[in-house]
Every structure is written in structure tokens, then in C-alpha cells.
């Protein structure tokens, strides 16, 4: 089954939002997971599962409850 493996990880994440004007808002996120996994429970060699993530977002307030949003994401 899919749960028949071991994994250990440490995660660090930073996120921020900044309002430029009443209509414009920008946001960003950076995250890193340093991890290891192995294919069997309590047995076998560990292999690296480290991942880096970044996202950038721009939001524009069109009218009252309506917003336009553009977002870019990157995962390595």
C-alpha cells in the first residue's frame, strides 16, 4: 500500500502580503522542505526528498466584492 514507507521532514515557510494602493495588493511565499524517505517501514536506505517552493501573487480590486488575481508558482 502507499502507507508502507517512512518519511521524516523539516519545513520552513515565510509568507507576506503588502497593499500598494486601495486597488493593488501583492503577496509572496517561500517554503523549503528538507526531508528523507525510504521505501519500506523501518528498513532500507534513506533517499533525499527535499523540495523548494515559491509563489508570487498580484491582486487588483475591480469593484466591491470582485478581484482579479494573477499568480505564479514554482516547485523544485
C-alpha positions in Angstrom: 0.0 0.0 0.0 1.0 3.6 -0.3 1.5 4.0 3.5 4.2 1.3 3.6 7.1 3.8 3.7 8.9 6.0 6.2 9.4 9.8 5.9 10.9 12.5 8.0 10.9 16.2 7.2 11.5 19.7 8.4 9.6 22.6 6.9 10.2 26.3 6.9 7.8 28.7 5.3 7.6 32.5 5.0 4.7 34.5 3.6 3.9 38.2 3.3 1.2 40.5 1.9 1.6 44.2 1.0 -1.1 46.6 0.0 0.3 49.0 -2.6 -2.9 51.1 -3.1 -6.6 50.6 -2.3 -6.8 48.6 -5.5 -3.5 46.8 -5.7 -2.1 44.1 -3.3 1.0 41.9 -3.8 1.9 38.7 -1.9 4.7 36.2 -1.8 5.6 32.9 -0.2 8.8 31.0 0.1 9.0 27.5 1.5 11.5 24.7 1.9 11.0 21.1 2.9 14.2 19.2 3.9 13.2 15.6 4.0 14.1 12.0 3.6 12.1 8.8 2.8 12.7 5.1 2.5 10.6 2.6 0.5 10.0 0.2 3.4 8.9 0.6 7.0 12.0 0.6 9.4 14.3 -0.8 6.7 16.3 0.2 3.7 18.4 3.3 2.8 17.1 6.8 3.1 16.8 9.0 0.0 16.5 12.8 -0.3 13.0 14.3 -0.8 14.0 18.0 -0.3 11.7 20.5 -2.1 11.7 24.3 -2.6 8.6 26.3 -3.4 8.0 29.9 -4.3 4.8 31.8 -5.2 4.1 35.4 -6.3 0.7 37.0 -6.4 -0.8 40.2 -7.6 -4.4 41.1 -6.8 -6.5 44.1 -8.2 -9.8 45.1 -6.7 -12.2 45.6 -9.6 -15.4 46.6 -7.8 -16.6 45.9 -4.3 -16.6 42.1 -4.0 -14.8 41.4 -7.3 -11.0 40.9 -7.6 -8.7 40.0 -10.5 -5.8 37.7 -9.5 -2.6 36.6 -11.2 -0.3 34.1 -9.5 2.9 32.3 -10.4 4.2 29.2 -8.7 7.5 27.4 -8.8 8.3 24.0 -7.3 11.7 22.3 -7.4 
